[in-house]
Amino acid sequence: MKNNEIQALSADQLKEQIAQEKERLLRLKFAHAVSPIENPMRIRASRKQIARLNTELTVKSNQQQS
């Protein structure tokens, strides 16, 4: 998901995407702990995606308060 797609989402959609991404990260970590996954960089990419979503959610909540 690109940054302009993230910016187009509403706050509720962002929260839903964050929950889905956290679940995906958890599954990746468990799979990697059991046996090394094929591409461990997916864990880093998932963490970065969660950070992007959280940042945009913070921006939207600050805009609503102002």
C-alpha positions as CSV (number, residue, x, y, z in Angstrom):
1,M,0.0,0.0,0.0
2,K,1.5,3.3,-1.1
3,N,1.5,6.5,1.0
4,N,-1.2,8.2,-1.1
5,E,-3.4,5.2,-0.7
6,I,-2.9,5.4,3.1
7,Q,-3.7,9.1,3.1
8,A,-7.0,8.4,1.4
9,L,-8.2,6.0,4.1
10,S,-10.5,7.2,7.0
11,A,-9.5,6.8,10.6
12,D,-11.7,3.7,11.0
13,Q,-10.2,2.1,7.9
14,L,-6.7,2.9,9.2
15,K,-7.5,1.2,12.6
16,E,-8.7,-1.9,10.7
17,Q,-5.6,-1.9,8.5
18,I,-3.4,-1.6,11.6
19,A,-5.1,-4.6,13.2
20,Q,-4.7,-6.7,10.1
21,E,-1.1,-5.8,9.7
22,K,-0.3,-6.6,13.3
23,E,-2.0,-10.0,12.9
24,R,0.1,-10.6,9.8
25,L,3.3,-9.6,11.7
26,L,2.5,-11.9,14.5
27,R,2.0,-14.8,12.1
28,L,5.2,-14.0,10.4
29,K,7.1,-14.0,13.7
30,F,5.7,-17.3,14.7
31,A,6.4,-18.9,11.4
32,H,10.0,-17.5,11.5
33,A,10.5,-18.9,15.1
34,V,9.4,-22.4,14.1
35,S,11.4,-22.6,10.9
36,P,13.2,-19.8,9.0
37,I,10.8,-18.1,6.5
38,E,11.9,-17.7,2.9
39,N,12.1,-13.9,3.0
40,P,12.7,-12.6,6.5
41,M,12.7,-9.0,5.2
42,R,8.9,-9.3,5.1
43,I,9.0,-8.9,8.9
44,R,10.7,-5.6,8.6
45,A,8.4,-4.5,5.8
46,S,5.4,-5.3,8.0
47,R,6.7,-3.3,10.9
48,K,7.3,-0.3,8.6
49,Q,3.8,-0.6,7.2
50,I,2.4,-0.5,10.7
51,A,4.5,2.6,11.5
52,R,3.2,4.3,8.3
53,L,-0.4,3.5,9.2
54,N,0.0,4.7,12.8
55,T,1.7,7.9,11.6
56,E,-1.2,8.7,9.3
57,L,-3.7,7.9,12.0
58,T,-2.0,10.3,14.3
59,V,-2.0,13.0,11.6
60,K,-5.8,12.5,11.1
61,S,-6.6,12.6,14.8
62,N,-4.5,15.8,15.2
63,Q,-6.4,17.4,12.3
64,Q,-9.8,16.5,13.9
65,Q,-8.7,18.1,17.2
66,S,-7.7,21.4,15.6
